[in-house]
Amino acid sequence: MGGCQTKQSKEVERRASSDVAPKQRERRVVLPEHVEVDLYCPEASSQEEVKKSEESRRIILKALEASVVFSGLEQEQKEGIVRSMEALEVPAQNLLIKQGDPGDAFYVVESGRFDILVDGERVAESSRGGSFGELALIMNQPRAASVLATEASLCWKIDRKPFRYFLASSSNTSLDEIFTDLKTVKILQGLPAAHLYKLAAHVSKEKFGAGSVIIKKGETGDKFYMLKKGVVECRRIGAEDARVELLAGSHFGERALTHRQPRACDVVAKTAAECITLSKSDFEALLGSASDAMDRQHVVNVVRASRSNRNLHPDKVYENLEKGFLGANETLPASEDHFIAVTKGRLILDRPAGIIRAVDEGESYDGPWSKGTAETDVEFYKLRKREAELSTTDFHQHTPEFFDSLDVGRTLGTGTFGRVKLATRGDETYALKLLVKQAMVDLNQAESVELERRILFKLRGHPFVLHCHATFQSKDVCFFVLEFVQGGELFSRVEGGVHEDEALFHSACVIDALDHIHAKAIVYRDLKPENVLIDNRGFARIVDFGFAKVLQKKTYTILGTPEYLSPECVLGKGYGFDVDLWAFGVLVYETLAGRSPFYASNPDDTMTVFRLIVAAKIKFPPKKHPTPLTQAFVTGLLARDLKERLGARHGAPSIKAHAFFSPIDFDNLRAKKLTPPYVPNLKTATDASLFDAYPEDMALKPYEGDNKIFSDFGPKVRFSSS
């Protein structure tokens, strides 16, 4: 709260360097509260400017600038929030906030005085210029303290939902505008939307005064410009010294993205101008060369031109194209399901029935071959077509008789909506996840269970992602029949920290799984040691996809475990796949140190956790001494500035390429040919001794609502919790 900010800020550095490892505990989980900009928000859409004096504006703005929640906002966004805050008069001795009530608003004090009370005891006060309730703007959590007006007071207030909608809307409007502008650039036309959004998220804004030289003829180009405001003039064009005037909406300097050629003319600002810029290095880091992007899009068009390939999704084709190289006389393995396009050289393919087919530069072949031989040096793109299909299939659903034959045993774990139990069927062993329908409906999470089912289907087949065998439903419960990963949670294993070799191995499994997850356009959003299980051979597995989401551009929903949220997530800036890579950095740190780098001694003090995250000062406890390489790896993953963060451009593949992982052959890891440094001590295939014991009684609230929302989840079965 506002009156305690100075004291709390001093605690940030002390707690960041603390060597106190937490005792095992169940960490607070934040359920999603959706504020996506495509949802109608009456509170936000009806929000009008509230008239204020200049003094009131100054007080509010100063309070916003002192708050962690507002620290990452642009000045225009802060001004917009100031304009929309409403006045609230609080009589003396009135309780403005009650401890334990749901938090839903943030307050700035213009006049008067408030006591901050915890369990009835006065711990602080807030007066003119103070603020309180900032956690309520980030997430729906019970109030940690009561706030009592000790004299007649005037506050300015903003509610959480309009605040978060405002941030999402203003941020997304800017992103969508840049995305729309990028679509008009010739060399970028045809790129998948996800790639354009990735570029849009990495552009910069630059302002130029009238008369400023933006580009100088003859210099090597390293930046592309889109003119948003003002007028610029291109001068000294060709031998004629021609001049061309460009207005807002124009773009220039695109040759910087395609060729390292000197600038062809001067570009001078005729008026004050504002440009959106993208550097050549950023473009290449994000997408590779522009020529490669154009080649890929051309191949997509060729693939899709065939009537037999109309069931292939163009974005999936683009994403799954593999670029390959062969030296003269090198061979290509046989294939039944590949499309191939040659961009350089000549490739000879042996087709069925002894037919030989030459594929020259600029040509393609769609069909089986028994052998391919490079007649010259060859560059090509190939596509395994089944990776790009618009899937209409689903889980292979077992019959209700299969479910009836399961012998359900002890509880392996519990969660917000149900629990996971051990189940056997003859020699087969499973983990049966039970989600209570009414509990999900009560917390507005019913749709997530069907999304989780679809996401598990999309991700199946990877050795470090939990496999789902089937799904069922009874009148009251949804069931996932999952593989039983019996080595227990990584959380239990890493208490106190583990040796670097073990941390390296577990981290390699996790980042390889994240690479697979992100390649399917899915953001996971709940990475933590509790959601990583160890199998009977010592390999790690990511589990629990209840918070996962298919993602094309930024999302703004706050959910997950507070200690694992990224700075941009906490600050309401929106996030993409990078939120998982930040959480991966936290997980690596916790694996080594035995605690999160943003651990607060009071687990309920979420705001202190968020201050630590935003400060992002990463220090290992004195008794933990990782190698300099490991420390550099972790601090690179947890860089506060997203653009400077390891993996910010190339994602998981660039993290896998870091020297930290040089001992790991990821192909052999995926094939489970490597020897894990830790193997659980298990006696039988049903040994669940590495899981904690839980009470077996299960509250099963009957579901009386409309079952339409669960209609596609799985076959109907009978189930009794007794």
BADRENDREN-364775 format. One line per field, with one value per residue (C-alpha): residue number from 0; chain; x, y, z. Coordinates in steps of 0.2 Angstrom, whole numbers. Layout:
N
num NUM_...
chaine A_...
x X_...
y Y_...
z Z_...
END
This chain:
722
num 0_1_2_3_4_5_6_7_8_9_10_11_12_13_14_15_16_17_18_19_20_21_22_23_24_25_26_27_28_29_30_31_32_33_34_35_36_37_38_39_40_41_42_43_44_45_46_47_48_49_50_51_52_53_54_55_56_57_58_59_60_61_62_63_64_65_66_67_68_69_70_71_72_73_74_75_76_77_78_79_80_81_82_83_84_85_86_87_88_89_90_91_92_93_94_95_96_97_98_99_100_101_102_103_104_105_106_107_108_109_110_111_112_113_114_115_116_117_118_119_120_121_122_123_124_125_126_127_128_129_130_131_132_133_134_135_136_137_138_139_140_141_142_143_144_145_146_147_148_149_150_151_152_153_154_155_156_157_158_159_160_161_162_163_164_165_166_167_168_169_170_171_172_173_174_175_176_177_178_179_180_181_182_183_184_185_186_187_188_189_190_191_192_193_194_195_196_197_198_199_200_201_202_203_204_205_206_207_208_209_210_211_212_213_214_215_216_217_218_219_220_221_222_223_224_225_226_227_228_229_230_231_232_233_234_235_236_237_238_239_240_241_242_243_244_245_246_247_248_249_250_251_252_253_254_255_256_257_258_259_260_261_262_263_264_265_266_267_268_269_270_271_272_273_274_275_276_277_278_279_280_281_282_283_284_285_286_287_288_289_290_291_292_293_294_295_296_297_298_299_300_301_302_303_304_305_306_307_308_309_310_311_312_313_314_315_316_317_318_319_320_321_322_323_324_325_326_327_328_329_330_331_332_333_334_335_336_337_338_339_340_341_342_343_344_345_346_347_348_349_350_351_352_353_354_355_356_357_358_359_360_361_362_363_364_365_366_367_368_369_370_371_372_373_374_375_376_377_378_379_380_381_382_383_384_385_386_387_388_389_390_391_392_393_394_395_396_397_398_399_400_401_402_403_404_405_406_407_408_409_410_411_412_413_414_415_416_417_418_419_420_421_422_423_424_425_426_427_428_429_430_431_432_433_434_435_436_437_438_439_440_441_442_443_444_445_446_447_448_449_450_451_452_453_454_455_456_457_458_459_460_461_462_463_464_465_466_467_468_469_470_471_472_473_474_475_476_477_478_479_480_481_482_483_484_485_486_487_488_489_490_491_492_493_494_495_496_497_498_499_500_501_502_503_504_505_506_507_508_509_510_511_512_513_514_515_516_517_518_519_520_521_522_523_524_525_526_527_528_529_530_531_532_533_534_535_536_537_538_539_540_541_542_543_544_545_546_547_548_549_550_551_552_553_554_555_556_557_558_559_560_561_562_563_564_565_566_567_568_569_570_571_572_573_574_575_576_577_578_579_580_581_582_583_584_585_586_587_588_589_590_591_592_593_594_595_596_597_598_599_600_601_602_603_604_605_606_607_608_609_610_611_612_613_614_615_616_617_618_619_620_621_622_623_624_625_626_627_628_629_630_631_632_633_634_635_636_637_638_639_640_641_642_643_644_645_646_647_648_649_650_651_652_653_654_655_656_657_658_659_660_661_662_663_664_665_666_667_668_669_670_671_672_673_674_675_676_677_678_679_680_681_682_683_684_685_686_687_688_689_690_691_692_693_694_695_696_697_698_699_700_701_702_703_704_705_706_707_708_709_710_711_712_713_714_715_716_717_718_719_720_721
chaine A_A_A_A_A_A_A_A_A_A_A_A_A_A_A_A_A_A_A_A_A_A_A_A_A_A_A_A_A_A_A_A_A_A_A_A_A_A_A_A_A_A_A_A_A_A_A_A_A_A_A_A_A_A_A_A_A_A_A_A_A_A_A_A_A_A_A_A_A_A_A_A_A_A_A_A_A_A_A_A_A_A_A_A_A_A_A_A_A_A_A_A_A_A_A_A_A_A_A_A_A_A_A_A_A_A_A_A_A_A_A_A_A_A_A_A_A_A_A_A_A_A_A_A_A_A_A_A_A_A_A_A_A_A_A_A_A_A_A_A_A_A_A_A_A_A_A_A_A_A_A_A_A_A_A_A_A_A_A_A_A_A_A_A_A_A_A_A_A_A_A_A_A_A_A_A_A_A_A_A_A_A_A_A_A_A_A_A_A_A_A_A_A_A_A_A_A_A_A_A_A_A_A_A_A_A_A_A_A_A_A_A_A_A_A_A_A_A_A_A_A_A_A_A_A_A_A_A_A_A_A_A_A_A_A_A_A_A_A_A_A_A_A_A_A_A_A_A_A_A_A_A_A_A_A_A_A_A_A_A_A_A_A_A_A_A_A_A_A_A_A_A_A_A_A_A_A_A_A_A_A_A_A_A_A_A_A_A_A_A_A_A_A_A_A_A_A_A_A_A_A_A_A_A_A_A_A_A_A_A_A_A_A_A_A_A_A_A_A_A_A_A_A_A_A_A_A_A_A_A_A_A_A_A_A_A_A_A_A_A_A_A_A_A_A_A_A_A_A_A_A_A_A_A_A_A_A_A_A_A_A_A_A_A_A_A_A_A_A_A_A_A_A_A_A_A_A_A_A_A_A_A_A_A_A_A_A_A_A_A_A_A_A_A_A_A_A_A_A_A_A_A_A_A_A_A_A_A_A_A_A_A_A_A_A_A_A_A_A_A_A_A_A_A_A_A_A_A_A_A_A_A_A_A_A_A_A_A_A_A_A_A_A_A_A_A_A_A_A_A_A_A_A_A_A_A_A_A_A_A_A_A_A_A_A_A_A_A_A_A_A_A_A_A_A_A_A_A_A_A_A_A_A_A_A_A_A_A_A_A_A_A_A_A_A_A_A_A_A_A_A_A_A_A_A_A_A_A_A_A_A_A_A_A_A_A_A_A_A_A_A_A_A_A_A_A_A_A_A_A_A_A_A_A_A_A_A_A_A_A_A_A_A_A_A_A_A_A_A_A_A_A_A_A_A_A_A_A_A_A_A_A_A_A_A_A_A_A_A_A_A_A_A_A_A_A_A_A_A_A_A_A_A_A_A_A_A_A_A_A_A_A_A_A_A_A_A_A_A_A_A_A_A_A_A_A_A_A_A_A_A_A_A_A_A_A_A_A_A_A_A_A_A_A_A_A_A_A_A_A_A_A_A_A_A_A_A_A_A_A_A_A_A_A_A_A_A_A_A_A_A_A_A_A_A_A_A_A_A_A_A_A_A_A_A_A_A_A_A_A_A_A_A_A_A_A_A_A_A_A_A_A_A_A_A_A_A_A_A_A_A_A_A_A_A_A_A_A_A_A_A_A_A_A_A_A_A_A_A_A_A_A_A_A_A_A_A_A_A_A_A_A
x 0_5_11_23_31_48_49_44_56_71_65_67_86_87_75_83_99_92_99_84_76_58_50_40_23_8_11_-3_-11_-20_-35_-37_-48_-50_-48_-44_-48_-60_-72_-85_-81_-96_-86_-72_-82_-93_-78_-78_-66_-69_-65_-51_-41_-23_-18_-28_-20_-2_-6_-13_1_15_7_6_24_29_19_26_10_12_31_31_17_20_16_1_-6_-3_-12_-27_-28_-28_-42_-53_-51_-66_-68_-73_-77_-75_-82_-72_-72_-78_-70_-65_-57_-60_-47_-51_-64_-61_-49_-56_-49_-34_-35_-25_-27_-29_-34_-38_-29_-31_-25_-19_-24_-19_-29_-36_-18_-12_3_4_-5_-8_-12_-11_-2_-2_-10_-16_-24_-12_-12_-30_-26_-15_-26_-42_-35_-42_-37_-22_-27_-41_-41_-50_-53_-48_-54_-65_-55_-55_-49_-47_-51_-50_-57_-47_-57_-58_-39_-34_-45_-38_-20_-25_-35_-22_-7_-16_-22_-4_1_-13_-10_9_3_-8_6_18_5_7_25_29_43_33_17_11_21_10_1_11_27_21_15_32_40_27_31_50_49_54_47_59_55_63_63_59_75_83_92_84_94_109_113_128_127_124_106_103_85_68_55_36_31_17_16_23_30_47_56_67_81_95_86_96_106_92_92_73_63_48_37_31_16_10_7_22_37_55_72_66_82_90_81_85_102_117_117_121_106_99_94_93_77_74_60_50_40_41_40_37_43_41_58_64_82_90_98_81_72_86_86_67_64_80_84_71_75_73_56_51_57_47_31_34_35_19_10_17_12_-6_-8_-10_-28_-22_-14_-30_-31_-15_-15_-4_3_7_16_26_31_35_46_63_78_91_108_116_134_136_133_126_109_92_83_67_50_32_25_37_35_52_56_74_80_98_106_99_92_89_75_72_53_43_43_61_56_69_64_76_71_80_82_64_55_47_41_26_26_36_54_65_81_87_105_112_119_127_127_108_98_80_64_55_39_32_14_5_13_3_-14_-30_-33_-51_-46_-47_-41_-44_-58_-59_-76_-85_-80_-62_-66_-76_-62_-50_-46_-45_-32_-24_-23_-7_-11_-25_-30_-43_-56_-52_-38_-27_-28_-18_-27_-23_-30_-22_-3_-7_-4_-12_-15_-33_-37_-54_-61_-77_-89_-98_-82_-76_-92_-92_-75_-80_-67_-78_-72_-54_-56_-61_-46_-35_-41_-38_-21_-15_-20_-10_5_5_20_34_44_44_26_13_3_-16_-23_-42_-55_-72_-86_-99_-113_-103_-84_-73_-59_-42_-33_-15_1_8_24_29_45_37_37_53_48_51_68_75_71_88_95_103_120_123_123_106_99_106_98_81_82_86_71_60_67_65_47_44_52_39_24_28_31_12_8_4_9_10_8_11_29_35_43_26_21_37_37_51_48_55_71_75_68_57_39_29_11_-5_-10_-25_-19_-12_-18_-16_-8_-6_-2_-1_-13_-16_-24_-15_-14_-2_10_15_34_35_26_37_39_29_15_15_15_0_10_4_15_18_28_42_32_36_55_55_47_60_74_65_64_82_87_75_82_100_96_81_70_63_74_58_54_46_47_28_20_4_14_11_15_33_35_30_42_56_51_50_67_74_90_96_109_112_113_130_131_127_141_135_149_151_143_128_126_127_114_101_104_102_85_80_85_72_72_63_73_89_83_90_77_68_70_73_64_68_79_92_91_95_110_118_134_126_118_134_135_118_114_96_92_100_91_74_78_82_99_107_110_100_111_96_85_71_71_55_51_36_26_13_25_18_29_37_20_14_-1_-18_-34_-45_-62_-67_-80_-91_-104_-117_-118_-136_-132_-132_-120_-118_-102_-95_-103_-88_-76_-78_-90_-102_-98_-104_-94_-96_-83_-86
y 0_18_22_7_9_16_2_-11_-5_-7_-25_-29_-30_-38_-52_-55_-59_-69_-87_-93_-108_-110_-125_-135_-127_-126_-110_-98_-100_-86_-92_-83_-68_-64_-46_-50_-35_-44_-46_-33_-24_-12_-4_1_6_17_25_44_57_64_83_86_102_103_100_84_78_82_72_57_56_57_43_33_36_29_13_-3_-7_9_10_1_12_25_43_43_28_36_51_41_33_49_56_41_40_44_54_46_55_45_51_50_32_24_7_9_-8_-23_-36_-53_-45_-47_-33_-24_-6_6_22_38_50_69_74_67_52_33_20_3_-11_-29_-41_-25_-18_-2_-5_11_26_35_53_66_59_41_26_9_-6_-8_-27_-27_-20_-35_-49_-54_-58_-55_-39_-41_-26_-15_4_15_34_43_60_65_61_63_48_45_27_16_-2_-17_-23_-6_-3_-19_-17_0_-7_-21_-10_4_-9_-20_-5_1_-17_-20_-3_-8_-26_-18_-7_-21_-31_-17_-19_-28_-39_-44_-48_-66_-69_-78_-67_-74_-68_-51_-49_-55_-41_-28_-32_-28_-11_5_23_37_56_68_87_97_98_82_70_53_44_50_45_33_26_7_4_-5_1_1_15_17_36_38_57_71_74_68_72_60_70_68_53_47_58_71_75_72_75_65_70_56_57_48_29_28_18_19_11_-7_-11_-12_-28_-36_-30_-22_-8_10_21_28_45_57_57_73_78_92_94_86_67_51_34_16_8_-10_-14_-26_-36_-37_-43_-56_-62_-64_-71_-74_-65_-57_-67_-83_-77_-73_-90_-99_-89_-94_-112_-111_-104_-119_-132_-124_-123_-142_-148_-163_-151_-140_-148_-140_-125_-111_-105_-123_-126_-110_-116_-134_-131_-137_-129_-142_-142_-157_-157_-165_-183_-183_-192_-189_-203_-211_-203_-207_-190_-176_-161_-154_-138_-135_-117_-120_-134_-151_-165_-183_-193_-211_-213_-229_-241_-236_-219_-205_-187_-172_-157_-142_-125_-117_-133_-144_-162_-169_-188_-203_-206_-221_-211_-193_-189_-171_-169_-153_-143_-142_-130_-135_-134_-150_-152_-167_-164_-173_-160_-146_-154_-146_-160_-166_-181_-182_-193_-211_-213_-229_-236_-234_-252_-247_-234_-247_-259_-246_-250_-233_-232_-219_-200_-194_-175_-162_-146_-132_-142_-160_-173_-185_-204_-219_-231_-249_-260_-277_-273_-256_-241_-224_-207_-203_-184_-180_-162_-158_-149_-138_-132_-127_-118_-109_-102_-98_-111_-123_-119_-122_-141_-143_-132_-143_-158_-151_-144_-161_-169_-156_-159_-178_-188_-178_-188_-174_-169_-179_-191_-192_-209_-204_-193_-197_-189_-193_-182_-173_-176_-174_-187_-187_-204_-199_-208_-212_-203_-211_-202_-188_-169_-160_-148_-162_-166_-148_-143_-136_-136_-150_-152_-142_-158_-163_-145_-146_-162_-158_-140_-148_-159_-144_-132_-146_-148_-129_-129_-142_-133_-116_-123_-128_-110_-114_-104_-115_-101_-112_-118_-122_-137_-143_-146_-155_-174_-186_-203_-220_-218_-200_-190_-175_-172_-156_-159_-150_-140_-131_-114_-117_-107_-106_-90_-79_-62_-54_-60_-50_-63_-64_-82_-95_-94_-76_-80_-86_-71_-61_-42_-37_-49_-40_-23_-27_-25_-41_-56_-70_-86_-76_-78_-97_-93_-81_-94_-107_-95_-95_-114_-116_-104_-113_-130_-124_-113_-123_-107_-94_-79_-69_-78_-68_-74_-71_-81_-71_-55_-55_-37_-39_-54_-42_-29_-41_-47_-30_-26_-42_-41_-59_-65_-83_-86_-85_-104_-108_-106_-110_-109_-92_-99_-105_-89_-79_-91_-88_-70_-69_-78_-66_-50_-36_-29_-41_-36_-40_-57_-73_-81_-65_-66_-84_-92_-109_-115_-100_-105_-123_-117_-108_-114_-120_-134_-139_-156_-160_-169_-165_-178_-191_-184_-185_-203_-206_-212_-201_-207_-196_-191_-195_-211_-213_-228_-237_-255_-259_-251_-245_-238_-221_-219_-203_-194_-186_-193_-185_-188_-199_-191_-180_-167_-170_-157_-163_-154_-148_-136_-137_-150_-142_-134_-152_-161_-164_-169_-188_-203_-204_-216_-219_-214_-214_-205_-217
z 0_-4_14_15_-2_4_17_4_-9_4_7_-12_-12_5_0_-17_-9_5_8_16_6_9_16_4_3_-9_-19_-23_-41_-50_-60_-77_-77_-95_-101_-119_-130_-141_-126_-123_-107_-102_-88_-100_-115_-104_-95_-99_-94_-76_-75_-63_-57_-62_-44_-44_-60_-53_-37_-47_-60_-46_-37_-53_-57_-39_-41_-48_-58_-68_-70_-87_-95_-108_-103_-115_-105_-89_-94_-100_-83_-75_-86_-82_-63_-53_-37_-21_-5_11_27_43_52_36_31_13_11_22_24_16_3_-15_-22_-37_-36_-34_-25_-24_-9_-13_4_21_30_31_43_36_47_47_58_67_71_63_52_42_36_20_17_3_-12_-5_-14_-10_-18_-33_-32_-36_-53_-57_-51_-41_-24_-7_1_13_24_29_25_38_35_51_44_29_14_-5_-16_-34_-40_-54_-55_-61_-76_-85_-80_-88_-103_-106_-106_-117_-129_-130_-132_-144_-155_-157_-161_-173_-182_-185_-190_-203_-209_-211_-222_-235_-237_-253_-246_-231_-240_-238_-222_-209_-197_-182_-190_-194_-176_-170_-181_-174_-156_-160_-169_-162_-162_-168_-169_-180_-180_-196_-206_-199_-211_-208_-222_-231_-248_-250_-233_-230_-225_-208_-205_-212_-209_-209_-208_-195_-193_-203_-220_-227_-244_-254_-262_-274_-283_-298_-309_-311_-293_-292_-276_-270_-255_-244_-232_-217_-221_-233_-230_-236_-233_-237_-247_-230_-227_-243_-249_-240_-254_-251_-248_-265_-259_-245_-234_-224_-213_-220_-204_-187_-191_-181_-189_-184_-187_-189_-189_-202_-187_-178_-194_-197_-179_-179_-197_-205_-221_-231_-246_-236_-230_-248_-254_-241_-245_-264_-259_-249_-264_-275_-262_-260_-279_-280_-278_-268_-255_-251_-234_-229_-219_-226_-210_-205_-222_-219_-201_-205_-221_-218_-227_-233_-242_-251_-258_-275_-275_-257_-255_-248_-239_-246_-242_-244_-238_-243_-255_-261_-269_-276_-275_-281_-291_-298_-288_-296_-288_-290_-291_-290_-305_-309_-316_-314_-311_-311_-301_-306_-298_-297_-299_-286_-284_-274_-272_-265_-270_-265_-266_-270_-277_-278_-296_-290_-274_-270_-259_-256_-245_-240_-231_-222_-227_-213_-201_-210_-212_-206_-193_-192_-182_-163_-149_-152_-139_-130_-126_-110_-106_-106_-92_-83_-83_-74_-56_-48_-33_-22_-25_-33_-32_-29_-38_-38_-48_-43_-41_-50_-45_-49_-61_-67_-80_-80_-83_-89_-77_-79_-70_-70_-69_-62_-64_-56_-68_-55_-48_-65_-69_-52_-56_-74_-80_-89_-107_-102_-100_-118_-123_-113_-121_-139_-134_-127_-144_-154_-143_-142_-147_-139_-126_-113_-114_-105_-116_-115_-120_-119_-111_-104_-94_-81_-76_-64_-69_-84_-85_-93_-94_-94_-94_-76_-73_-57_-52_-43_-45_-49_-35_-22_-30_-30_-12_-7_-25_-35_-43_-60_-70_-64_-67_-84_-88_-82_-90_-107_-106_-102_-115_-128_-123_-124_-141_-147_-138_-145_-163_-162_-158_-140_-125_-109_-95_-80_-79_-62_-54_-48_-66_-71_-67_-67_-76_-70_-80_-74_-89_-86_-92_-93_-87_-83_-98_-90_-93_-110_-125_-144_-147_-163_-155_-137_-123_-107_-96_-79_-73_-65_-51_-46_-43_-61_-70_-81_-79_-94_-88_-71_-78_-90_-106_-113_-117_-130_-130_-121_-104_-104_-108_-93_-82_-89_-82_-65_-65_-69_-55_-43_-48_-44_-29_-21_-21_-33_-37_-32_-16_-2_16_17_3_4_1_-18_-21_-14_-26_-40_-35_-35_-52_-59_-51_-59_-49_-50_-37_-32_-13_-6_-2_-20_-33_-50_-64_-72_-88_-78_-70_-87_-94_-80_-79_-98_-97_-83_-91_-86_-104_-115_-131_-121_-115_-120_-132_-136_-155_-159_-145_-138_-152_-148_-129_-134_-144_-129_-123_-106_-116_-126_-116_-122_-139_-141_-154_-142_-127_-137_-141_-123_-127_-114_-96_-83_-68_-57_-58_-45_-34_-39_-35_-47_-61_-49_-35_-31_-15_-22_-22_-6_4_2_11_-1_3_-13_-12_-28_-30_-42_-58_-63_-77_-96_-102_-119_-114_-111_-125_-136_-121_-122_-121_-106_-92_-74_-59_-41_-29_-15
END
